[in-house]
């Protein structure tokens, strides 16, 4: 299985500041169709996961433009600009190029 | 409204069985891969199984092969997970999710395997 490694695992952030989360995959994520099926999810306390970003940098419908994804190959980044209180939760990266889709360990974002 | 609603979770003894259901609405269910993802208490997320639109392709994670069976009824817009020979390590919230990339999730149904 593809191993997804996130860092940091805990991220205290000041309101209004930016937060950056990294994710590294144990193998390349480019599919046979040329797409890179790499995603970011947000799980707020007590809620189901919600996908924020698909195929590295595409924001899902309704996701604020404060969230941006980048990366290629095996290294990917999620940046949350101007962090707000509603951004508190755990963020997971996930690859869906190879079966089974695999998640990172999660990064807990909290307000300082 | 586009949504997924799971049901069927509960408390079961080790070695027992449980059948989870997921009801879909607001989108063309029969055109989508559908799957199950679980989250053990205080832990991360793990894909369990996935099924193609016409059931002509099914995949399982190794830890549930031979014990779990995923199926669907497109006419009833429903997804199922039959879980047999349950173990303590199967204790988790089970989510129904749309597609390999999980662009839509249900609220989850808890499964507790304990004597």
Interface residues (C-beta under 8 A of the other chain):
Chain A: X37 X39 X41 X48 X49 X50 X51 X54 X60 X92 X94 X96 X99 X100 X101 X102 X103 X104 X105 X106
Chain B: X37 X44 X45 X46 X47 X50 X59 X61 X95 X100 X101 X102 X103 X105 X106 X107 X108
